[in-house]
Amino acid sequence: MSTELFTSRSIRAFEIWRRAPRHERRALLQRWRGNIALSVEELAQLTTSETGKPISLARGEIQRGLITLQATEDALATFGEEAIPYDLMAGAQGCLARLQRLPRGPVLAITPFNFPVNLALHKLAPAIAAGCSTVWKPCPQAPRTSQLLFATFEAARTELGAPEHLLQFAEVPPDEAEALALDARISLVSFTGSDRVGMHLKRILEGKPLILEMGGNAAVVLDAGIDAAAVAKALAPAAVATAGQSCCKAQRIYIHAELWDAFASAFVDAVKALPCGDPMEEATVVGPLIDEATALRLDASLDRAIRAGAVMLLRGVRSGPLLPPAILTNVSESDPLQCDELFGPITVLTKVANFEDGLERAAATRFGLRASVYTRDSEHERLAEEKLHAGCVLFNLPPTFRMDAAPFGGLKASGQGLEGPRWAMESFTEPRLIVRGPVF
């Protein structure tokens, strides 16, 4: 299908849907949620077979998607209008004012493979709720998963008589997706993926509203006085679950010298204890990477790091796309394993002399998505809030900890704009201040 046809269909659907009252938008989301609830196991099985995500984690993702839809429905109850008290100004007696948010227009949503259902819903549901029509370019790595998710929406749309082409499924190559993004009639582009592609979109779409979620290399800073064994157990799945294919994975861990021996040993043991292998096995936590080429590239990066002086605390033997978790230390801060996004089951441990040194190293990155701090010192918490330039700073929680109804977004090379249903809806709409004076 041509990009022109996608756009023209989306415009026609938008002109109808922009006027749909909230109860109709909410009813569509509710029916969609009901359809997905009936397809949880099928969606999970497809996700695992296509992406290698362990089946228990795939089921968890679909359940999170249902929560995302529910949160979007809930946001509709209060979203869209805000009373402004104009009579605070002398001479404005009798004036009535409201800030109204109106849908921007057709939007383009581009979604990744690592959460092919929930991250898609984080874009599609708020766009529909805001009154926008949407062209959806899903990841090419999970076509059947994406097709089934789209089918659950189409069934709901047809049942309720919502406009045709309200959501369009655009399995198109990158050049056609770029042409869609460049089309002036597409009012906003919402992208989740690599910083390389995201920054390219930012350059070519200068002036167009963008939501960019582009990943990170999350740091964790461990202060003296914490329970090293308990924290190691909490961080192990945050570092390697789903083969580390999460933009929030714990990649860099800075450990106070007093904790070094106890934590390093406990962390290696905790990671080794996580079942690694067949993603269809219920117990598996670490499955294969998205493809063998990725596994080969990451395995080669470990060899390169060793030649540069890194010390390997844990490493397994690659088998096809399955790369067992690796834990390294003595890695330079300028090494790609520290300063790039790995998107794999590799974790770098670094001993630091004190808490402040750990904060400085954690903050020295071009990314700014998430950072975690484990401490019992309230003054150290205050210092971390000041020093860590990230979209989210967590205390005594792993960087992967996320509530789907909350705002989510990054700074610097990690992106711009916020997701989370209510905040995404703000991006998909434009503010209008409406002021009415007394009748003459």
C-alpha positions in Angstrom: 0.0 0.0 0.0 1.3 3.5 -0.8 2.1 6.0 1.9 -0.3 8.4 0.3 -3.2 5.9 0.8 -2.2 5.4 4.5 -2.2 9.1 5.1 -5.4 9.9 3.2 -7.3 7.1 5.0 -6.0 8.3 8.3 -7.2 11.9 7.6 -10.7 10.7 6.8 -10.9 8.6 10.0 -9.5 11.5 12.0 -12.2 13.9 10.8 -14.8 11.5 12.2 -13.1 10.3 15.4 -11.9 13.7 16.6 -15.6 14.5 17.3 -16.3 11.2 19.1 -17.4 11.8 22.8 -15.4 10.4 25.6 -17.8 7.6 26.3 -17.4 6.3 22.8 -13.6 6.4 23.0 -13.7 4.7 26.4 -16.1 2.0 25.1 -13.7 1.2 22.2 -10.8 0.8 24.6 -12.8 -1.3 27.0 -13.9 -3.6 24.1 -10.3 -3.8 22.9 -9.1 -4.7 26.4 -11.7 -7.4 26.5 -10.6 -8.9 23.2 -6.9 -8.9 24.4 -7.9 -10.6 27.6 -9.3 -13.4 25.6 -6.1 -13.7 23.6 -3.5 -13.5 26.4 -2.1 -17.0 25.9 -2.0 -16.8 22.1 -0.3 -13.4 22.2 2.2 -14.7 24.8 3.0 -17.9 22.7 3.5 -15.8 19.6 5.7 -13.3 21.4 8.0 -16.1 22.7 8.2 -17.9 19.4 9.1 -14.7 17.5 11.3 -12.8 19.9 12.6 -15.4 22.3 11.2 -13.7 25.3 10.7 -16.4 28.1 7.1 -17.5 28.1 6.4 -16.5 31.8 7.7 -13.0 31.0 5.7 -12.8 27.8 2.5 -13.6 29.7 3.5 -10.8 32.2 3.9 -8.4 29.3 0.4 -9.0 28.0 -1.0 -8.6 31.5 0.8 -5.3 31.7 -0.7 -4.3 28.4 -4.2 -4.8 29.9 -3.1 -2.5 32.7 -1.9 0.1 30.2 -5.3 0.0 28.5 -7.2 0.3 31.8 -5.0 3.3 32.8 -5.8 4.9 29.5 -9.5 4.4 30.1 -9.2 5.9 33.6 -7.3 8.9 32.3 -10.2 9.8 30.0 -12.4 10.5 33.0 -10.5 13.7 33.8 -8.5 14.5 30.7 -9.2 17.3 28.2 -10.6 20.3 30.0 -9.4 22.5 32.9 -11.2 25.4 34.4 -9.1 28.6 34.6 -10.3 31.2 37.2 -10.1 34.4 35.2 -11.9 36.4 37.9 -8.6 36.5 39.9 -7.8 39.5 37.6 -9.6 42.8 38.2 -11.9 43.6 35.4 -12.5 39.9 34.5 -15.7 39.5 36.5 -18.2 37.3 34.7 -15.5 35.7 32.4 -15.5 32.0 32.1 -12.4 30.2 30.8 -11.2 26.7 30.2 -8.0 25.1 28.8 -9.2 22.6 26.3 -7.0 19.9 24.7 -7.9 19.0 21.1 -6.5 16.1 19.1 -3.6 17.0 16.8 -4.4 14.9 13.8 -3.2 11.6 12.3 -0.1 10.2 14.1 2.6 7.7 13.2 3.6 5.2 15.9 6.8 3.1 15.5 7.3 0.3 18.0 10.2 -2.1 18.9 10.5 -5.8 19.3 11.4 -6.2 22.9 7.9 -5.5 24.2 5.9 -5.9 21.0 2.5 -5.7 22.8 2.8 -3.4 25.8 5.0 -0.8 24.2 2.7 -0.7 21.2 -0.3 -0.2 23.5 1.5 2.7 25.3 1.3 4.6 21.9 -1.8 3.3 20.3 -4.3 3.4 23.2 -3.5 7.0 24.2 -3.6 8.2 20.6 -7.1 6.6 20.2 -8.2 8.0 23.5 -7.0 11.5 22.6 -9.1 11.4 19.4 -6.3 10.8 16.9 -6.2 8.3 14.0 -3.0 6.3 13.9 -0.7 4.6 11.4 1.2 1.9 13.2 4.5 0.6 12.0 5.2 -2.4 14.2 8.6 -4.1 14.6 9.5 -6.5 11.7 10.7 -9.2 14.2 7.3 -10.0 15.6 4.9 -9.9 12.7 2.3 -12.5 13.9 2.2 -11.0 17.4 1.6 -7.5 15.9 -1.0 -8.8 13.5 -3.0 -10.5 16.3 -2.9 -7.4 18.4 -4.2 -5.4 15.4 -6.9 -8.0 14.8 -8.1 -7.6 18.4 -8.5 -3.9 17.8 -10.2 -4.3 14.5 -12.7 -6.7 16.0 -13.5 -4.1 18.7 -13.7 -1.2 16.1 -16.1 -3.2 13.9 -18.3 -4.3 16.7 -18.8 -0.7 17.9 -18.9 1.0 14.5 -15.9 3.2 15.0 -14.5 4.7 11.8 -12.7 2.5 9.3 -8.9 3.0 9.2 -8.9 4.6 12.6 -5.8 2.4 13.3 -3.8 1.2 10.2 -1.3 -1.6 10.2 1.7 -0.5 8.2 4.2 -3.3 7.7 6.5 -1.2 5.5 10.3 -1.0 5.0 12.2 1.8 6.7 12.3 4.1 3.6 8.5 4.1 3.4 8.1 4.6 7.2 10.4 7.6 6.7 8.2 8.9 3.9 5.2 8.7 6.2 7.0 10.5 9.0 7.9 13.3 6.5 4.4 13.7 5.3 3.2 17.1 6.5 -0.3 15.7 7.1 1.1 13.4 9.9 0.8 15.6 12.9 3.2 13.8 15.3 5.6 10.8 15.3 6.0 8.6 18.3 9.1 6.4 18.1 10.6 3.8 20.4 13.9 2.3 19.4 17.6 2.9 19.0 19.2 6.3 19.6 20.7 6.1 16.1 17.3 5.9 14.4 15.7 8.3 16.8 18.3 11.0 16.3 18.0 10.5 12.5 14.2 11.2 12.8 14.9 14.2 15.0 17.2 15.7 12.3 14.9 15.1 9.3 11.7 16.1 11.2 12.9 19.4 12.6 9.8 21.3 13.7 7.4 18.3 13.8 6.2 17.2 17.3 8.1 14.0 18.3 8.0 11.6 21.2 11.3 9.7 21.2 12.1 6.8 23.6 15.6 5.8 22.7 17.0 3.7 25.4 19.9 4.0 27.9 22.7 2.4 29.8 21.2 2.5 33.3 23.6 2.8 36.2 23.1 1.6 39.7 25.1 3.1 42.6 25.5 1.0 45.8 26.2 2.8 49.0 28.0 1.4 52.1 25.8 -0.1 54.7 23.2 -1.8 52.5 22.5 -5.6 52.5 24.8 -6.7 49.6 23.3 -10.1 49.2 19.7 -8.9 49.1 20.5 -6.1 46.6 22.4 -8.6 44.4 19.4 -10.9 44.3 17.1 -7.9 43.4 19.5 -6.7 40.6 20.2 -10.0 38.9 17.0 -10.2 36.9 17.1 -6.5 36.2 20.5 -7.1 34.5 19.8 -10.2 32.5 16.1 -11.1 32.3 14.9 -11.4 28.7 18.6 -11.5 27.7 19.0 -7.9 28.9 16.9 -6.6 26.0 15.4 -3.7 27.9 16.2 -0.1 27.7 16.1 0.1 31.5 18.3 -2.9 32.2 21.0 -2.6 34.9 24.1 -2.3 32.8 26.6 -0.4 35.0 26.9 -1.1 38.7 29.1 1.1 40.9 29.9 -0.5 44.2 31.3 1.1 47.3 34.7 -0.4 48.2 33.4 -1.7 51.5 30.7 -3.7 49.7 32.9 -4.9 46.8 33.8 -8.5 47.8 30.4 -9.3 49.3 28.4 -7.9 46.5 30.4 -9.1 43.5 30.3 -12.7 44.8 26.6 -12.5 45.6 25.7 -11.0 42.3 27.6 -13.6 40.3 25.8 -16.3 42.3 22.4 -14.6 41.8 22.8 -14.3 38.1 24.1 -17.9 37.8 20.9 -19.1 39.7 18.6 -17.6 37.0 17.5 -20.3 34.5 18.9 -19.7 31.1 17.9 -21.5 27.9 14.7 -22.6 26.1 12.2 -19.6 26.3 9.3 -22.0 26.2 10.3 -23.5 29.5 8.2 -22.0 32.3 11.2 -21.4 34.6 13.5 -19.7 32.0 14.4 -16.1 32.8 17.3 -15.6 30.3 16.3 -16.6 26.8 18.0 -16.1 23.4 18.7 -12.7 21.9 16.6 -11.5 19.0 18.9 -13.1 16.4 22.3 -14.8 16.1 24.0 -11.8 14.5 23.3 -9.8 17.7 24.7 -12.7 19.9 27.8 -12.9 17.7 28.3 -9.1 18.0 28.0 -9.1 21.8 30.1 -12.1 22.2 32.8 -10.4 20.1 32.5 -7.4 22.4 33.4 -9.5 25.3 36.6 -10.8 23.6 37.6 -7.3 22.7 37.0 -6.1 26.3 39.2 -8.9 27.6 42.0 -7.9 25.3 41.7 -4.4 26.6 42.2 -5.6 30.2 38.7 -6.5 31.5 38.4 -9.2 34.1 35.6 -11.7 33.5 33.7 -12.8 36.6 31.1 -14.9 34.7 30.8 -16.0 31.1 29.2 -18.9 29.3 29.5 -20.4 25.8 27.3 -18.9 23.1 25.0 -21.3 21.2 23.3 -19.7 18.2 21.3 -16.7 19.5 21.6 -17.8 23.1 24.3 -15.8 24.9 24.6 -16.7 28.6 25.0 -13.8 31.0 28.4 -12.2 31.3 29.7 -10.1 34.3 32.9 -8.1 33.9 35.0 -5.7 36.0 38.1 -3.5 35.3 36.4 -2.0 32.3 37.3 1.6 31.2 34.7 4.2 31.5 35.2 5.0 27.8 34.7 1.4 26.8 31.5 0.8 24.7 30.4 -1.8 27.4 30.1 1.2 29.7 29.1 4.1 27.5 26.9 2.5 24.8 23.5 0.8 25.2 24.3 -3.0 25.2 20.8 -4.4 25.0 22.2 -7.8 26.0 22.9 -9.9 29.1 26.2 -8.2 30.0 26.8 -6.3 33.2 29.8 -4.2 34.2 30.8 -4.0 37.9 33.0 -1.1 39.0 34.5 -0.6 42.5 34.4 3.0 43.7 36.1 4.6 46.7 33.0 6.3 48.0 29.3 7.1 47.2 30.1 10.5 45.6 32.6 8.9 43.2 29.9 6.4 42.2 27.4 9.2 41.5 29.9 11.1 39.3 30.6 8.0 37.2 27.0 7.1 36.9 26.1 10.6 35.7 28.9 10.7 33.1 26.9 9.4 30.2 25.2 10.7 27.1 22.1 8.8 28.1 19.5 9.8 30.7 16.7 7.3 31.0 17.0 5.7 34.4 19.3 5.4 37.3 19.0 3.5 40.6 20.6 4.2 44.0 20.7 1.8 47.0 21.4 3.7 50.2 20.2 4.1 53.8 21.4 7.7 54.0 18.8 10.4 53.4 21.5 13.0 52.6 22.9 10.7 50.0 19.4 10.4 48.5 19.2 14.2 48.2 22.6 14.3 46.6 21.7 11.6 44.1 18.5 13.5 43.1 20.7 16.5 42.4 23.5 14.8 40.5 21.7 12.1 38.4 20.4 13.6 35.2 17.9 11.0 34.2 14.2 10.9 33.5 13.7 8.7 36.5 15.8 8.1 39.6 14.8 5.2 41.8 15.9 4.5 45.3 16.3 1.0 46.6 14.6 -0.4 43.5 16.1 -1.7 40.2 16.0 0.5 37.2 13.6 -1.9 35.4 10.9 -1.1 38.0 8.0 0.6 36.2 4.3 1.4 36.8 2.6 1.6 33.4 0.2 4.3 34.5 3.1 6.6 35.6 5.1 9.0 33.3 8.0 7.5 31.5 10.7 9.2 29.4 14.3 10.1 29.1 16.7 13.0 28.9 19.7 13.7 26.7 20.3 10.9 24.1 17.5 8.8 25.8 14.8 10.8 24.2 12.2 13.6 24.6 8.6 13.7 25.7 6.8 11.4 28.1 4.8 8.2 27.7 2.4 6.8 30.3 -1.2 7.1 29.2 -2.2 10.6 30.5 1.1 12.2 29.5 1.1 10.6 26.1 -2.4 11.9 25.6 -1.1 15.4 26.3 1.4 15.0 23.5 -1.2 13.8 21.1 -3.3 16.9 21.7 -2.9 20.7 21.4 -4.0 23.2 24.1 -6.7 25.8 23.3 -7.6 28.5 25.9 -11.3 29.3 25.5 -12.4 32.6 27.2 -16.0 33.8 27.3 -16.9 37.2 28.6 -20.3 38.4 29.9 -23.1 38.8 27.3 -23.8 42.4 26.3 
